């Protein structure tokens, strides 16, 4: 029987509610959550009880929660300007941690300081803890390659990468569009090509009010240079484009319930479709499986989050507004 783990979620509304759901479904005891105010804690607690059947103690202070609950697992899903402090507080107590993306972001801090904080997060650990970042789109690669094979696409080393990722968020503009969305395309680029970096001088990043277009060359440690194009867009209230691929084999992604009512991932290319598990489920199950030593590691280790952050912010440095 799988080990029951005591878990806490920092920021359990929004995306954090999905973390609570999957931790609970994966056999963890979600014993606590942290919100911003007594009113928000009360409201979130009611939602967790009514929608998920989860009874968890609510806190407004991460330190108090860690001291009283002593969770083994902490999922950090609050605003990114709080990630560093809350990650380090949980890390000091030896917790297994999954952090939402981006690892760090705070408009009051320099980009160099944010990269240093992300590096500290990546380097804080040990052999007995699992520290992960939730870049769940990486989980789609097996289904993508299966789909390419079905369509008769012969996929060599990635020499071109494209992703267009749109969001319904209507409260983010200019640089925040890039900060909030671009982590996912960059995680896929890294997954396709392997660890690497942007070729200096190739950056062409244009920031508009509701979208950002980035073109650059990516040099992996092993393999050919990959010409990357990333489009991220917010304020898409009528329809959403989620398309990605390598070497001009660009597949469309959608999430929907299957015939049994289970939410799944669907990719389509050349009129052919491939199905896989919900990406969030894969990410959380790999995280919990790594803690239980059932799998070698999480879907995305915190060190990959740090590399992602370096590239993410270096491209922002090179960007220009229009």
Backbone torsions as a table, in degrees:
resi	resn	phi	psi	omega
1	UNK	NA	137.8	-177.2
2	UNK	-65.6	142.8	178.3
3	UNK	-64.3	131.2	174.2
4	UNK	-81.5	127.6	-177.6
5	UNK	-108.9	138.6	175.6
6	UNK	-85.8	123.2	-173.3
7	UNK	-124.7	156.0	173.3
8	UNK	-138.0	147.1	179.4
9	UNK	-120.3	122.4	178.0
10	UNK	-93.2	108.2	-174.8
11	UNK	90.0	78.8	-170.1
12	UNK	-101.9	10.9	169.2
13	UNK	-102.2	170.8	-177.5
14	UNK	64.0	-134.7	-178.3
15	UNK	-62.1	-28.1	-179.7
16	UNK	-61.8	-29.9	178.2
17	UNK	-63.1	-35.9	177.4
18	UNK	-68.1	-34.8	175.3
19	UNK	-63.5	-43.0	177.5
20	UNK	-59.5	-45.8	-178.0
21	UNK	-58.6	-50.1	-174.6
22	UNK	-73.1	-37.6	175.2
23	UNK	-59.3	-44.0	178.6
24	UNK	-62.8	-45.9	-178.9
25	UNK	-66.9	-25.9	-179.2
26	UNK	-89.5	11.6	172.9
27	UNK	89.3	14.2	175.2
28	UNK	-90.5	148.7	172.3
29	UNK	-91.5	106.5	176.8
30	UNK	-79.5	96.4	-171.0
31	UNK	-88.3	-19.9	-174.7
32	UNK	-157.0	159.7	171.5
33	UNK	-144.7	161.6	-179.0
34	UNK	-124.2	132.2	175.1
35	UNK	-121.8	-174.5	-174.1
36	UNK	-91.9	-34.5	-177.5
37	UNK	-137.4	160.5	175.6
38	UNK	-55.5	-37.2	-179.5
39	UNK	-67.2	-42.9	-179.8
40	UNK	-68.8	-34.8	177.4
41	UNK	-63.8	-43.7	179.0
42	UNK	-62.1	-44.3	-178.8
43	UNK	-66.1	-42.8	-180.0
44	UNK	-66.7	-41.0	178.2
45	UNK	-58.7	-39.4	178.3
46	UNK	-65.3	-42.4	178.5
47	UNK	-62.9	-44.6	-179.6
48	UNK	-62.5	-39.1	178.0
49	UNK	-67.0	-49.0	-172.5
50	UNK	-74.5	-39.8	-174.4
51	UNK	-90.6	-32.2	-173.9
52	UNK	-117.7	-8.9	-177.4
53	UNK	68.7	26.2	-177.6
54	UNK	-103.5	121.3	174.7
55	UNK	-101.0	108.7	-177.0
56	UNK	-130.9	144.9	177.1
57	UNK	-72.4	135.5	-178.4
58	UNK	-102.0	138.6	-180.0
59	UNK	-132.3	158.5	171.1
60	UNK	-110.9	-1.9	-178.3
61	UNK	-130.5	123.2	-177.6
62	UNK	-64.0	-41.4	180.0
63	UNK	-60.1	-43.8	177.9
64	UNK	-61.8	-43.9	-179.7
65	UNK	-61.4	-47.0	-178.2
66	UNK	-62.2	-38.9	-177.9
67	UNK	-70.6	-38.6	-174.0
68	UNK	-87.1	-39.2	-175.5
69	UNK	-89.9	-32.1	-175.7
70	UNK	50.4	56.7	-177.9
71	UNK	-69.1	150.6	173.0
72	UNK	-82.5	-28.5	-174.0
73	UNK	-125.9	133.7	176.0
74	UNK	-131.2	123.6	174.7
75	UNK	-105.7	123.9	-173.5
76	UNK	-102.7	111.8	-173.0
77	UNK	-130.3	17.4	-179.3
78	UNK	-87.2	-178.4	-178.8
79	UNK	-56.5	145.0	-171.8
80	UNK	-63.9	-20.1	177.2
81	UNK	-71.6	-9.2	177.3
82	UNK	-104.5	-8.3	-173.7
83	UNK	-57.7	-48.6	-174.6
84	UNK	-58.8	-52.3	-177.2
85	UNK	-61.8	-42.7	-176.8
86	UNK	-74.8	-34.3	174.9
87	UNK	-62.3	-48.4	-177.1
88	UNK	-65.1	-36.1	178.4
89	UNK	-63.5	-42.7	178.9
90	UNK	-71.5	-37.4	-179.8
91	UNK	-64.5	-38.8	178.9
92	UNK	-58.8	-27.4	-178.8
93	UNK	-94.6	7.6	175.4
94	UNK	76.2	23.7	-178.1
95	UNK	-78.9	150.1	162.9
96	UNK	-73.9	137.0	-171.7
97	UNK	-135.3	133.5	163.7
98	UNK	-115.0	128.2	-178.8
99	UNK	-113.0	134.5	174.1
100	UNK	-68.4	160.9	178.5
101	UNK	-88.0	158.6	-16.6
102	UNK	-70.7	159.2	-178.4
103	UNK	-57.9	-44.8	-179.3
104	UNK	-139.6	145.5	168.9
105	UNK	-166.8	127.7	177.9
106	UNK	-155.2	116.5	-177.2
107	UNK	-62.7	-17.8	-178.9
108	UNK	-84.8	-7.1	-177.7
109	UNK	-112.7	154.3	177.5
110	UNK	-71.9	158.0	177.9
111	UNK	-63.2	-36.4	178.2
112	UNK	-63.5	-40.0	178.7
113	UNK	-65.7	-38.4	179.1
114	UNK	-64.4	-39.7	178.0
115	UNK	-64.8	-40.1	177.8
116	UNK	-62.5	-40.2	178.0
117	UNK	-64.6	-43.2	178.0
118	UNK	-61.6	-37.2	178.2
119	UNK	-65.6	-42.2	176.9
120	UNK	-59.3	-42.0	179.0
121	UNK	-62.1	-42.9	-177.2
122	UNK	-68.5	-31.2	-175.2
123	UNK	-91.6	-6.6	-179.7
124	UNK	-90.3	113.8	180.0
125	UNK	175.1	-156.3	-179.1
126	UNK	-179.1	179.7	-175.4
127	UNK	-73.8	-17.8	-174.0
128	UNK	-102.5	5.3	178.7
129	UNK	-123.1	152.9	176.4
130	UNK	-112.3	121.4	175.8
131	UNK	-119.6	122.2	-173.0
132	UNK	-132.5	161.6	172.1
133	UNK	-119.9	143.6	-175.7
134	UNK	-90.5	78.5	171.1
135	UNK	-107.6	76.7	-166.4
136	UNK	-70.4	-16.5	-179.2
137	UNK	-62.6	-22.4	178.0
138	UNK	-57.6	-27.9	-178.0
139	UNK	-66.1	-12.0	-174.3
140	UNK	-85.8	-9.4	-174.5
141	UNK	-58.5	-45.6	179.1
142	UNK	-57.4	-42.5	179.1
143	UNK	-66.4	-35.8	179.1
144	UNK	-63.9	-48.3	-179.2
145	UNK	-66.9	-34.7	175.2
146	UNK	-62.3	-42.4	179.8
147	UNK	-65.2	-42.7	178.1
148	UNK	-60.0	-39.1	178.6
149	UNK	-65.9	-41.9	177.2
150	UNK	-59.2	-35.7	-176.6
151	UNK	-87.3	2.2	179.2
152	UNK	73.7	23.1	178.4
153	UNK	-87.5	122.1	176.6
154	UNK	-89.1	109.9	-172.0
155	UNK	-100.2	109.4	174.4
156	UNK	-87.5	-163.5	177.4
157	UNK	-59.3	143.5	-178.6
158	UNK	-64.8	115.2	174.9
159	UNK	-111.4	-15.8	173.7
160	UNK	-136.8	141.6	175.7
161	UNK	-133.5	137.1	177.1
162	UNK	-137.2	139.1	167.8
163	UNK	-149.9	132.1	171.0
164	UNK	-118.3	119.7	-176.1
165	UNK	-128.5	117.9	-176.4
166	UNK	-114.1	155.4	-173.8
167	UNK	-136.8	152.9	176.2
168	UNK	-83.8	-7.5	-177.2
169	UNK	-56.8	131.0	179.9
170	UNK	-117.7	15.0	-179.5
171	UNK	-114.4	12.0	179.4
172	UNK	-122.2	133.4	178.6
173	UNK	-136.0	160.2	175.5
174	UNK	51.8	-126.7	-174.3
175	UNK	-57.8	-30.8	-178.5
176	UNK	-67.4	-25.5	174.7
177	UNK	-62.5	-45.2	178.8
178	UNK	-65.8	-47.4	-177.4
179	UNK	-60.1	-42.9	-173.3
180	UNK	-78.9	-25.9	-170.6
181	UNK	-114.8	-32.2	-166.9
182	UNK	-70.4	-17.0	177.9
183	UNK	-55.8	-39.8	-176.8
184	UNK	-66.2	-50.1	175.6
185	UNK	-58.9	-39.9	179.6
186	UNK	-65.1	-36.0	177.8
187	UNK	-65.1	-37.4	177.9
188	UNK	-69.4	-41.5	176.5
189	UNK	-57.3	-46.1	179.4
190	UNK	-64.5	-37.6	-179.9
191	UNK	-67.8	-39.7	178.4
192	UNK	-67.4	-44.5	-169.3
193	UNK	-98.1	-25.1	-171.2
194	UNK	94.8	172.9	-179.4
195	UNK	-57.1	142.5	179.3
196	UNK	-176.1	-157.1	-178.1
197	UNK	-156.9	165.5	176.4
198	UNK	-71.0	136.2	175.6
199	UNK	-72.0	119.3	-177.3
200	UNK	-55.7	138.0	177.5
201	UNK	88.7	-5.3	-179.2
202	UNK	-97.0	-2.9	-174.0
203	UNK	-70.7	128.0	172.6
204	UNK	-134.8	94.0	-172.9
205	UNK	-122.0	121.2	-177.5
206	UNK	-118.2	123.2	-179.0
207	UNK	-103.0	120.7	171.9
208	UNK	-109.5	176.4	-176.3
209	UNK	-59.8	-41.8	-173.2
210	UNK	-118.5	1.6	177.8
211	UNK	-153.0	160.5	176.5
212	UNK	-134.0	134.8	177.0
213	UNK	-118.1	124.0	-178.8
214	UNK	-124.0	127.5	174.1
215	UNK	-126.3	133.9	-177.9
216	UNK	-165.2	165.8	175.0
217	UNK	-99.8	137.0	-178.6
218	UNK	-117.6	123.8	179.4
219	UNK	-105.2	106.3	175.9
220	UNK	-74.3	162.5	177.8
221	UNK	-64.3	-29.0	-179.3
222	UNK	-139.0	112.8	179.4
223	UNK	128.4	174.8	-176.8
224	UNK	-74.8	160.7	172.6
225	UNK	-61.4	137.7	179.2
226	UNK	-112.9	126.5	177.1
227	UNK	-85.3	115.9	-172.6
228	UNK	-107.6	141.6	171.5
229	UNK	-134.5	124.6	-178.8
230	UNK	-126.8	129.4	175.5
231	UNK	-121.9	120.8	174.9
232	UNK	-120.6	139.5	-172.6
233	UNK	-145.2	138.0	175.2
234	UNK	-111.7	-177.9	177.0
235	UNK	65.5	27.1	-178.8
236	UNK	-93.9	87.5	-172.5
237	UNK	-89.4	-16.4	-176.2
238	UNK	-102.9	-35.1	-179.8
239	UNK	-157.4	153.4	-176.7
240	UNK	-126.0	131.1	172.8
241	UNK	-100.7	126.0	172.8
242	UNK	-132.2	100.7	-171.5
243	UNK	-136.5	137.3	-179.8
244	UNK	-154.7	161.8	174.4
245	UNK	167.3	175.7	176.7
246	UNK	-120.9	152.3	173.5
247	UNK	52.4	40.5	175.7
248	UNK	70.2	8.9	172.7
249	UNK	-96.0	80.3	-172.8
250	UNK	-97.0	117.5	-177.0
251	UNK	-100.2	149.3	174.4
252	UNK	-94.1	138.2	-179.3
253	UNK	-110.2	140.3	172.9
254	UNK	-149.8	151.4	173.9
255	UNK	-113.2	133.6	178.0
256	UNK	-160.1	166.0	178.1
257	UNK	-74.1	141.0	175.0
258	UNK	-84.3	-169.8	-175.7
259	UNK	-66.2	-17.8	178.4
260	UNK	-98.1	6.0	179.6
261	UNK	81.9	13.6	-179.8
262	UNK	-95.3	129.7	-179.6
263	UNK	-70.8	126.1	-175.9
264	UNK	-134.6	169.8	176.0
265	UNK	-98.6	134.7	177.5
266	UNK	-126.2	132.2	173.4
267	UNK	-114.9	143.4	177.2
268	UNK	-132.4	139.1	-179.4
269	UNK	-152.9	127.3	177.9
270	UNK	55.0	36.1	178.3
271	UNK	79.3	4.2	179.8
272	UNK	-111.5	146.9	-174.8
273	UNK	-122.6	147.9	173.7
274	UNK	-130.5	145.1	-175.9
275	UNK	-119.2	142.8	172.7
276	UNK	-146.4	175.4	179.7
277	UNK	-64.6	158.4	173.3
278	UNK	-54.4	131.7	-174.1
279	UNK	-63.5	-37.2	177.5
280	UNK	-63.6	-40.9	178.2
281	UNK	-60.8	-45.3	-179.8
282	UNK	-60.1	-45.8	-178.7
283	UNK	-61.2	-48.7	-178.7
284	UNK	-68.9	-37.9	-179.1
285	UNK	-68.4	-36.4	176.3
286	UNK	-66.2	-38.8	178.2
287	UNK	-61.6	-51.2	-179.6
288	UNK	-66.1	-39.5	177.9
289	UNK	-62.6	-36.4	177.7
290	UNK	-67.2	-39.0	177.7
291	UNK	-62.3	-40.9	-179.4
292	UNK	-81.1	-0.3	-179.4
293	UNK	63.1	31.2	175.4
294	UNK	-89.1	-21.5	177.4
295	UNK	-134.3	158.7	-174.9
296	UNK	-64.3	-29.9	-177.0
297	UNK	-173.7	174.2	179.1
298	UNK	-72.2	169.9	178.1
299	UNK	-60.2	-43.2	178.4
300	UNK	-138.5	114.3	179.4
301	UNK	-72.5	157.2	-179.2
302	UNK	-59.6	-28.8	178.3
303	UNK	-65.4	-33.9	175.6
304	UNK	-70.2	-31.9	173.7
305	UNK	-63.8	-37.1	178.1
306	UNK	-66.8	-46.3	177.2
307	UNK	-59.0	-43.8	177.2
308	UNK	-57.4	-46.1	-178.4
309	UNK	-62.0	-41.8	178.8
310	UNK	-58.9	-47.4	-179.8
311	UNK	-66.2	-43.9	-179.6
312	UNK	-53.1	-50.6	-175.6
313	UNK	-79.6	-28.1	176.1
314	UNK	-66.6	-37.0	176.8
315	UNK	-69.4	-35.7	176.0
316	UNK	-64.4	-37.9	177.1
317	UNK	-59.6	-36.3	-176.0
318	UNK	-85.2	-4.0	-172.3
319	UNK	-77.5	157.6	173.3
320	UNK	-131.1	145.1	179.0
321	UNK	-85.0	147.8	172.2
322	UNK	-129.4	NA	NA
